[in-house]
Amino acid sequence: MRDQLERLRREGLAALAGAEDEAALRREEVRLLGRQGELTALLKQVGALPAAERPEAGRLANAVKAELAAALDERRRALAAARLERDLSGAGFDPTLPGPPPPAGTLHPITRVQRRLEDLFTAMGFVVADGPEVELEENNFDALNIPADHPAREAQDTIWVRSERGVCMRTHTSPVQVRALRRFGVPLRVVAPGRVFRQETQDASHDHTFHQMEGLVVDRGVGVGHMLHAMNTLLAGVFGRDLETRLRPGFFPFVEPGFELDARCPFCSDGCRVCKGSTWVELMPGGLVHPNVLRACGVDPEEYSGYAFGLGLSRLAMLCYGIDDIRWLLGGDLRFLEQFPA
Amino acid sequence: MKVSLSWIGEFVDLDGVAPERVAELLSLHTAEVEGLEWFGEAIADVVVGEVVACGPHPGADKLSLTRVEFGAGEAVPVVCGAPNVRRGLKVAFAPVGSRLPGGIKIKKARLRGETSCGMICSERELELSDEHQGILELDPAAPVGARLVDYLGLLDPVLELDNKSLTHRPDLWGHYGFARELAAILGRELRPLPLAPPWPEADGEGVPIELEDRAGCPLYLGLRIDLDAAPRPSPGWLRRRLLAVGQRPLDDVVDLTNYILLETGQPTHAFDLDRLQGPEIRVRPAAQGELLTTLDGVERQLVAEDLVIADAGRAVALAGVMGGENSEVGPETRRLLLESASFDPVRVRRTAQRHGLRSEASARFEKSLDPALAPEALRRFASLLARVRPEARVLGPPAVAGAAAAPAIRLELEPERAARLLGLPLGREEVAAPLRALGFAVADEGSGPLQVGVPSWRATKDVTLPIDLVEEVGRMAGYHRIRPEALLAPVEPPWTDPVRLLGRRLADRLAGAWQGAETQGYSFLDRRWAERLGLPEESFARLANPVQDRVDLVRRDPVPTLLEQAAGNVRERPRGLLFELAKGYEADRADADGLPVERRWLGAVLWQRPGVRPDGPESAFGAARSLTEDLLRTAVAPAGAEPGHGPSWAHPARALAWRGEPDRLLGWSASLDPRLAGELDLDGFDTAVVLLDLAALAELGAGRLPAFRPPARVPAIKVDVALALPEEVSYAEVEAALRRAGGKLLESLTLFDLFAGGSLPPGQRSLAFHAVLRAPDRTLGEKDERRFLERAAQAAQELGGALRA
């Protein structure tokens, strides 16, 4: 018995020390100390010994058990430490393996630009207004001081809708000026994003359907400086920094005086494809609301003045994201849409 | 439009102002300059040379062997093929290494065995004219070695103006207008246009002029001129002026009319007086169907709205647009009738458009020219004619018919208001001075408004209101001086559109949780869609002049374009979800303005390869259903679905109509009709469509919030139950029966397995559910589970099946 225990001790200690990993150690633990293990088997034989030998054998068996348990514990700690060390060393870990496919889900680039502007102007107290895409000639032209014989009304520029009265696909978002003034009255701050339509042959930079955003402010004492402030704020909001701007004369029948706003090219400092080498990019037409327009909307131009500006949302989206062909925008090609994560 | 700065320099001194600066000043104060180029730059390498020796080429009859001196060391050998080359001639010489127009580089060459170091140029090679019979002969006094462009004064900075920025300014369609602007901007003197001395006495002859359409032509002048000899090439200075601004020189008569047009903006037309029948002039509407061959050689069939110039027998010109061949000036011409008139701008534009014939003349007349230009142009013509062709004689004063003048406009301008609107600190004089510089008559009594008279060249349509003067003051003062100024306005939240905000939330949900791609589609549909959708064409708003033939319907909702876009994507993406927030128009109803009724929709299309079943959780139909439930939950719109008829794109037996409470249709989710799928090349895909009425949804969800119920504190028990039932029994019936079986204790019921075949007899299917049972006040036990299973078994029996073990 004594020899058996002694052998178990020696052999057991060697086996535990030699266990290469935690699984092997676990196997040894079961073999040596488990309920059906070798020590348990020996312990069961202790009962069969003569009474005189039992205490001695029992003590020895317990001592062996304690020694093996301690060795097991030590080896387990050593193996755990080694495992931690290996884990921390990064061995066997490939951080370059891919995860599961990320969720898709995208918002249209025009939506992205439009929302940024809607939020910016809402924060400044502007109403985001809406008007129909199928619009009365009266709102699209007459009320905007565009004379009855103006070339813009003719069929090579305007897409007309068959109707007994003059109805067209609106050629700009400006009729929302008229609708908003009539609906909300003065003072008024409003922006109106939406789609507009022109009789255009499609190519990389022209489409018959595109997006604009109109801005309009009417109040007492509104002047060009206020318009410039709104335009500068808008551009800073879109491009994330202040851009140097300049106003030039421009002509649009529904404003007087009329302007074109140029901004220093956001994409270069010394001329590029976008600014055609000039470092200036023409971005926004605008002006003071023509007295005839105010009058047509029931506002007294002697008491109130206002400014209006227009912005090509499609063009802005193309500039922001470097989209090279306007026909991507309404083409519905997922390979295009997927590039604009929500 | 091209503007030559040397031409402008005749009227205003541009000394000390770089052309780049002129371009910038015009852009900032007047109109957009798109570019600056130097006319003559292409031949800047060419120098004045002298032929110091000239003899026959030993190897070629038609070539000469010359030596040319050009101020750089010794004379060089040059082979020349021109018949007029001779010793002592001063020529335009392109030495080795120089460049000529068209990118030609001159190299040392051997021609028939003789070395040639350079080229003696013809006018055509220098792009000065089409002349190529011989080399250009320079004045014997020309300094050898000088640059040709310097000697001839050819270098000319030319600005390219954006025509669109000039449409409202009839005064800017000639060089003199720009000179006036620059004089005002630079504060320099504007020289008057040199006009002819007084007209000679009447000679007793004349051309009677009759205006039969005063609205179309209120004023017509005809000046008779005796040329004394045939038309001939214009002198170099005149030709170069025209070339610099892109106008090809022809002969002196045509060149002078072009010159006048480019200088004053007023078109004139020269008829061969001896080819006019009568001779007399009648300005009248064209006879319907009347034929006229215009100067471009095209025979045109006229309509009654066209205005023509006619002689005693026939039309001889399309008024304000182009002359006729039958009265064209040619080599036989000795006498002219020079027309200068005022035409109705809209009539001219329509005629030019109708005949696809936009000429330099029509482009100007359609801008509403100042009628005062008409007589002035004749006097300017006479003054130039005296210089170009001194032997020509003007025959008496011009014959005049009708009368026209720009309206005399007097405006009151409050200087303080002008300054306030512009946001510029301008005093009275700073308001008055720029107006005066531009030719406005300003009377200032020291207080009160300024009295401003508008000059005729600005009064035809451009400046009619005081606000128009504010623009003049502002652009002259300089818009760059305006400082941005924040608006002072009450702080109050703006009105927000609930439909727009809901659209945003639903789009976020679709792009987020549902991984959809937001798209936008065109508003216009091919006419075939009316038939595909089984709708009369009249129910669509229809275009009178569609961009593309037959694509003339305005969409009523986004479904057609979503389907077309899905079909365009399936090759690259066999599975996908596209959605769009879109407006639609229904022409079978009208709003208060009489416009087609506008609807705002959320549409979505889902497609995938067909699975085992066309319904259930794996199908597109099932996904569309869940997606709709989710969107309605996001909108906080209590609603339910019922199987039924969808719109005509929907599969007749696989559609759900979604209704809110109280009974209001919110939209549909449905499988795509297989016939439509076939037409769109979507067969082979399991496709479903969702269409929701955003306005109805926003209304239904308005003011509603998700209602909170405290979670139960008592544990639940989970019971799985499977039923084998005849296939005809719908899921809804089974669910309802199980819910009855569970009673109040049944908290939730989830289908987790559905199958047929296997151990099941034909005609049966198995539905397996997870059921969660819970009581509010006690923990449920085995007895409760048993009772539920018994009642479920009974329910299964009543439905013609049985509980599965």
Contacts between the chains, C-beta under 8 A, distances in Angstrom:
chain1	res1	chain2	res2	distance
A	103	B	512	8.0
A	103	B	515	4.9
A	104	B	515	4.2
A	104	B	516	7.9
A	104	B	517	7.0
A	105	B	510	7.7
A	105	B	511	4.2
A	105	B	512	5.6
A	105	B	513	8.0
A	105	B	514	7.1
A	105	B	515	4.2
A	105	B	516	6.2
A	105	B	517	7.3
A	106	B	511	5.9
A	106	B	516	8.0
A	106	B	517	4.8
A	106	B	518	6.4
A	107	B	507	6.5
A	107	B	508	7.9
A	107	B	511	5.3
A	107	B	518	4.8
A	108	B	518	4.5
A	108	B	519	6.3
A	108	B	520	5.6
A	110	B	520	6.6
A	111	B	507	7.0
A	111	B	518	6.0
A	115	B	504	7.2
A	122	B	494	6.1
A	122	B	496	7.3
A	125	B	489	6.1
A	125	B	490	7.9
A	125	B	491	7.0
A	125	B	492	6.7
A	125	B	493	7.5
A	125	B	494	5.4
A	126	B	494	5.8
A	127	B	494	4.5
A	127	B	495	5.1
A	127	B	496	7.7
A	128	B	494	7.6
A	128	B	496	7.0
A	128	B	497	6.4
A	128	B	500	6.4
A	129	B	497	7.6
A	130	B	497	6.2
A	130	B	500	6.9
A	132	B	583	7.5
A	132	B	585	7.8
A	132	B	595	6.1
A	132	B	598	5.0
A	133	B	523	6.5
A	133	B	554	8.0
A	133	B	583	5.8
A	133	B	585	7.5
A	133	B	598	7.8
A	134	B	541	5.3
A	134	B	554	6.3
A	134	B	585	5.1
A	134	B	595	5.8
A	134	B	596	5.5
A	134	B	598	7.3
A	135	B	595	7.4
A	136	B	593	5.8
A	136	B	594	8.0
A	136	B	595	6.6
A	149	B	346	4.4
A	151	B	349	6.6
A	151	B	366	7.9
A	154	B	353	7.4
A	155	B	544	7.6
A	155	B	545	4.6
A	156	B	353	7.6
A	159	B	543	5.7
A	159	B	545	6.3
A	159	B	546	7.1
A	159	B	547	6.7
A	160	B	543	6.9
A	160	B	544	4.2
A	160	B	545	5.6
A	161	B	541	5.2
A	161	B	542	6.8
A	161	B	543	6.1
A	161	B	544	6.5
A	161	B	554	7.2
A	161	B	596	8.0
A	162	B	541	7.9
A	162	B	542	4.8
A	162	B	543	7.1
A	162	B	544	4.9
A	163	B	594	7.9
A	165	B	594	6.2
A	167	B	541	7.8
A	167	B	595	6.5
A	169	B	523	7.4
A	169	B	543	7.4
A	169	B	554	7.5
A	184	B	495	7.3
A	187	B	489	6.9
A	189	B	487	7.6
A	189	B	489	6.6
A	189	B	494	7.1
A	195	B	523	7.0
A	197	B	523	7.2
A	199	B	545	6.8
A	199	B	547	6.2
A	200	B	547	7.2
A	201	B	547	7.7
A	202	B	547	7.9
A	208	B	524	8.0
A	208	B	547	4.5
A	209	B	522	5.6
A	209	B	523	6.0
A	209	B	524	7.7
A	217	B	487	6.5
A	219	B	487	7.4
A	219	B	489	6.7
A	221	B	420	6.8
A	222	B	487	7.2
A	223	B	420	5.8
A	223	B	421	4.9
A	223	B	422	6.3
A	223	B	423	4.2
A	223	B	485	7.4
A	224	B	421	6.8
A	224	B	422	5.3
A	224	B	423	4.7
A	224	B	424	8.0
A	224	B	474	7.1
A	224	B	479	7.6
A	224	B	482	5.2
A	225	B	423	3.1
A	225	B	482	5.6
A	225	B	483	5.8
A	225	B	484	5.9
A	225	B	485	3.5
A	226	B	423	7.3
A	226	B	485	5.5
A	226	B	486	7.6
A	226	B	487	4.9
A	228	B	423	7.6
A	228	B	482	5.8
A	228	B	483	7.5
A	228	B	484	4.3
A	228	B	485	7.5
A	229	B	484	3.8
A	229	B	485	5.4
A	229	B	486	5.3
A	229	B	487	6.9
A	230	B	487	7.3
A	232	B	484	5.3
A	246	B	28	7.4
A	246	B	479	7.4
A	246	B	480	5.7
A	247	B	479	3.8
A	247	B	480	7.0
A	247	B	482	6.4
A	248	B	27	5.8
A	248	B	28	5.8
A	248	B	32	6.8
A	248	B	479	6.7
A	249	B	28	7.9
A	249	B	29	6.8
A	249	B	30	6.4
A	249	B	31	6.8
A	249	B	165	7.6
A	249	B	471	7.5
A	249	B	475	4.8
A	249	B	479	7.2
A	250	B	32	7.9
A	250	B	165	6.7
A	251	B	165	6.6
A	251	B	167	6.7
A	251	B	168	4.5
A	251	B	169	7.9
A	256	B	465	7.4
A	256	B	467	4.7
A	256	B	468	6.0
A	256	B	470	7.4
A	256	B	471	5.8
A	257	B	422	7.7
A	257	B	467	7.6
A	257	B	470	6.1
A	257	B	471	3.3
A	257	B	474	5.4
A	257	B	475	6.9
A	258	B	471	7.3
A	259	B	479	6.7
A	260	B	32	7.2
A	288	B	421	6.1
A	288	B	467	7.3
A	288	B	470	7.8
A	290	B	467	7.0
A	291	B	465	6.5
A	291	B	467	5.7
A	305	B	421	6.1
A	329	B	520	6.7
A	330	B	520	5.2
A	330	B	521	6.2
A	330	B	522	5.3
A	331	B	565	7.7
A	331	B	568	7.8
A	332	B	519	4.7
A	332	B	520	7.6
A	332	B	521	6.0
A	332	B	561	7.2
A	332	B	562	7.9
A	332	B	564	7.5
A	332	B	565	3.0
A	332	B	568	6.3
A	332	B	569	7.2
A	332	B	578	6.6
A	333	B	565	7.9
A	333	B	568	6.8
A	333	B	569	6.8
A	334	B	517	5.8
A	334	B	569	4.8
A	334	B	572	6.9
A	334	B	573	5.0
A	334	B	576	6.0
A	334	B	578	7.4
A	335	B	572	6.3
A	337	B	517	4.3
A	337	B	518	7.1
A	337	B	519	5.8
A	337	B	578	7.7
A	338	B	517	6.2
A	342	B	508	6.7
A	342	B	511	3.6
A	342	B	512	5.9
A	342	B	518	7.7
